[in-house]
Every structure is written in C-alpha cells, then in structure tokens.
Amino acid sequence: MTLSPAEIDALLLSLKIAAVAVAGALPFAILAASALTFGRFPGRFLLDAIVHLPLILPPVVMGYLLLISFGTRAPIGAWLLHTFDIRLVFSWGGAALAAGIVSFPFQVRAIRIALENMDPGLHQAAETLGAGPFDRFINITLPLALPGIIAGAITAFSASLGEFGAIITFVSNIPGETRTLPLAIYTAIQTPGGELAAARLAALSIGLALFGLVISEMAMRGIRQKLTGQVRP
C-alpha cells in the first residue's frame, strides 16, 4: 500500500494533532479525576456533568461552541489573537483543541476507575507517617493510577485520530493544515475516482486503531506486573 504525499501529510498531521490533544488534556484529566474521586465539595455533580458533556453532545455542536468561543471575532479568540498572536480557528492548533476536548472524558473515566480501585488504607498509612497531601499524590496516587492514565491516554489518542465533526466544524478541511485522516477520507469519497484512496486511508485508520489497542494492552500488563509483581495471562 503506497500513500500519496497528500495522504502522508494527513497521516502525520493526524498523529501530531492527536499527540498534542492528549498531552495537553492529560494534566487536566488527572486533576478532574482526582477531584471527582476524592473531592467532597458543592458542585461536584456539575463538574461530573461538564466533564462528560462531550460524550453526549454531537461533535458538530462541540465544534460550533468552539467556533463561537475561539473565533477571531469571539471574545476569547480575539483576546488570544491580539494578546499572544494565537489563532486557533482554521489551524492545526484548533484541531488539537477540538480533539482534546472531545476525547477528554475518555481520559477522565479511565483514570477515575484506577483511582476508585485504590486501597484507601495506603493513604491513611502515609498520612499517619507524616506524608502531606502533595507527597501522597506524587508517591502513591500517581503510581497506582498509572495503568488508568496509560489506558486513558491511548484511548483518547485513538479517539482524537478518528475525530471528524468537531474538527471540520471548527477548523474546516484545509489541506496540510487541518485535513486529518477522517477528513482526507471524506474528501476522497466526495472526489470522483477517489474510492481507492478512501479505501487505503480507511485501512490505515483501522491498522492504527488495532496497533493502539495492542500497545495499550502491553503497556498495562507491564505496569501491572511492576506494581503487583504478578504476571497475568
């Protein structure tokens, strides 16, 4: 299977956007998952609803909300443009923002599951020994949550690779700038004689998804073995 230069550009752009989306959202996902797991504060239900909102709203709606929030004439978008010369709309950075927001709940849910399965006695013992909240978080919470962090990051990466609606609504379909693999497939389908290109890109997308699942499973097994000393089949 030989890819054209335009298809290679779409592949590399997709990988870059997905990587930036996951890396940018990960710290916020860890904080949100920790707050939802351990926090007891007013508005916790509202935070939970906001975190999972991208799972419920159609991606096109998310893209439209980003457009009216970060467009060059929108308050936030205009401020970013005039203050920092940052233009998110119709740029790959905006595509990364859209992908990061849409895939954010996947990271939070995976990390939250890992945190909820932790033994609370570990925190109590560390607190008894004089460890502060920050020390407990760095030395206990993060290492034990690592399988969930890895699983959430890989799941979010795969979801970012496949994001279509929010990206095309917010940043359009610009070759070399915002045309990711899903948008390239859409373009090929709309182009007469583009069926072969669409099939190649679809096969590539399936291969990337399967590769991500394999890497996720291998990483989780390795981390679980280090944490527990047990090898699971």
C-alpha positions in Angstrom: 0.0 0.0 0.0 1.6 3.2 -1.2 0.4 6.5 0.1 0.5 9.7 -1.9 2.3 12.8 -0.5 -1.1 14.3 0.5 -2.1 11.1 2.3 1.2 11.0 4.2 0.7 14.7 5.2 -2.8 13.8 6.5 -1.3 10.8 8.5 1.5 12.9 10.0 -0.9 15.7 10.8 -3.3 13.4 12.5 -0.6 11.9 14.7 0.6 15.4 15.6 -2.8 16.6 16.5 -3.7 13.5 18.5 -0.4 13.7 20.4 -0.8 17.4 21.3 -4.5 16.8 22.2 -3.7 14.0 24.6 -0.7 15.7 26.2 -2.5 19.0 26.6 -5.6 17.4 28.2 -3.8 14.8 30.4 -2.9 17.1 33.4 -6.5 18.4 33.5 -7.8 14.9 33.2 -5.7 13.8 36.2 -6.9 16.8 38.3 -10.6 16.3 37.3 -10.5 12.5 38.0 -8.8 13.2 41.4 -11.4 15.8 42.3 -14.3 13.6 41.3 -12.9 10.6 43.2 -11.7 12.2 46.4 -13.4 15.5 46.5 -16.4 16.3 48.6 -17.5 19.8 47.6 -20.6 21.6 46.3 -20.9 21.4 42.6 -19.3 18.0 42.3 -22.2 16.7 40.2 -22.0 19.8 38.0 -18.3 19.1 37.4 -19.0 15.5 36.6 -21.7 16.6 34.1 -19.4 19.1 32.4 -16.6 16.6 32.1 -18.8 14.1 30.4 -20.7 16.6 28.2 -18.6 15.9 25.1 -19.8 12.3 25.2 -23.4 13.4 25.0 -23.3 16.4 22.6 -22.9 15.8 18.9 -19.4 16.6 17.7 -20.7 19.2 15.4 -22.3 21.1 18.3 -18.9 20.9 20.1 -17.3 22.4 17.0 -19.8 25.1 16.8 -19.4 26.0 20.5 -15.6 26.2 19.9 -16.2 28.4 16.9 -18.3 30.9 18.7 -15.9 30.9 21.7 -12.5 30.9 19.9 -13.3 32.5 16.6 -11.3 35.6 15.7 -14.4 37.8 16.5 -15.3 35.9 19.6 -14.2 37.4 23.0 -11.7 34.6 23.9 -10.5 34.2 20.3 -10.0 37.9 19.8 -8.1 38.2 23.1 -5.8 35.3 22.2 -5.1 36.8 18.7 -4.4 40.3 19.8 -2.5 39.5 23.1 -0.5 36.4 22.1 -1.0 36.3 18.3 -2.6 32.8 18.7 -5.2 31.9 16.1 -7.0 28.7 16.8 -9.7 28.8 14.2 -8.7 27.2 10.9 -5.4 26.0 12.3 -4.0 22.6 13.4 -3.8 24.0 17.0 -7.5 24.5 16.9 -7.9 20.9 15.6 -5.9 19.7 18.6 -8.1 21.7 20.9 -11.2 20.2 19.5 -9.8 16.7 19.6 -8.6 17.2 23.1 -12.0 18.4 24.4 -13.9 15.6 22.6 -11.6 12.9 23.9 -11.2 14.4 27.4 -13.9 12.2 29.0 -12.1 9.0 28.0 -9.0 10.0 29.9 -11.0 11.1 33.0 -13.1 7.9 33.1 -10.1 5.6 32.8 -8.1 7.5 35.5 -11.1 7.7 37.8 -11.6 3.9 37.6 -8.0 3.4 38.6 -8.3 5.8 41.5 -11.5 4.3 42.8 -9.9 0.8 42.9 -7.0 2.0 45.1 -6.7 0.8 48.7 -7.7 3.8 50.9 -5.6 2.3 53.6 -2.4 3.3 51.8 -3.3 7.0 52.0 -4.2 6.6 55.7 -1.0 4.9 56.5 1.1 7.5 54.6 -0.8 10.3 56.4 -0.1 8.6 59.8 3.6 8.6 58.9 3.5 12.3 58.2 3.2 12.4 54.5 1.4 15.6 53.2 -1.3 15.7 50.5 1.2 16.5 47.8 3.6 13.7 48.8 0.8 11.2 48.9 -0.4 12.3 45.5 3.1 12.0 43.9 4.3 8.9 45.6 1.0 6.9 46.0 -1.8 8.2 43.8 0.0 8.7 40.5 2.0 5.4 40.5 -1.1 3.3 41.3 -3.2 5.3 38.8 -0.6 4.8 36.0 -2.5 1.9 34.3 -5.6 4.1 34.1 -3.5 7.0 32.9 -1.9 4.9 30.1 -5.2 3.4 29.1 -7.0 6.7 29.1 -4.2 8.4 27.1 -4.2 5.7 24.4 -8.0 5.6 24.2 -8.1 9.4 23.9 -5.3 9.2 21.3 -7.3 6.8 19.2 -10.5 8.9 19.6 -8.5 12.0 18.6 -7.3 10.2 15.4 -10.9 9.5 14.5 -12.5 12.9 15.4 -14.4 14.4 12.4 -17.4 16.5 13.3 -15.8 18.9 15.8 -12.7 19.4 13.7 -14.4 20.1 10.4 -16.8 22.5 12.0 -14.2 24.5 14.0 -11.2 24.5 11.7 -12.6 23.4 8.3 -10.9 21.0 5.9 -7.7 22.7 4.8 -5.0 20.5 3.1 -1.8 20.4 5.0 -3.2 22.4 7.9 -6.4 20.8 9.3 -7.0 17.8 6.9 -6.7 14.8 9.2 -7.2 11.2 8.2 -11.0 11.3 8.7 -11.3 14.5 6.7 -9.0 13.1 4.0 -11.3 10.0 3.7 -14.3 12.3 3.5 -12.6 14.3 0.8 -11.6 11.2 -1.2 -15.2 9.9 -1.0 -16.5 13.2 -2.4 -13.9 13.2 -5.2 -14.8 11.2 -8.4 -12.4 8.3 -8.7 -11.3 8.6 -5.1 -12.6 5.3 -3.9 -9.2 3.6 -3.9 -7.7 6.5 -1.8 -10.6 6.3 0.6 -10.1 2.5 1.0 -6.3 3.0 1.6 -6.9 5.6 4.3 -9.7 3.6 5.9 -7.4 0.5 6.1 -4.7 2.7 7.6 -7.1 4.1 10.2 -8.1 0.5 11.2 -4.5 -0.5 11.4 -3.7 2.4 13.7 -6.6 1.6 15.9 -5.6 -2.0 16.3 -2.0 -1.0 16.9 -3.1 1.3 19.7 -5.2 -1.4 21.3 -2.2 -3.8 21.3 0.2 -1.2 22.7 -2.4 -0.3 25.4 -2.7 -3.9 26.5 1.0 -4.5 26.5 1.7 -1.3 28.5 -1.0 -2.1 31.1 0.3 -5.6 31.6 3.8 -4.4 32.1 2.8 -1.7 34.5 0.5 -4.1 36.4 3.3 -6.6 36.7 5.7 -3.9 38.1 3.1 -2.8 40.7 1.9 -6.2 41.8 4.7 -8.5 40.9 2.2 -10.8 39.2 2.1 -11.8 35.6 -1.4 -12.1 34.2 -2.2 -14.1 31.1 
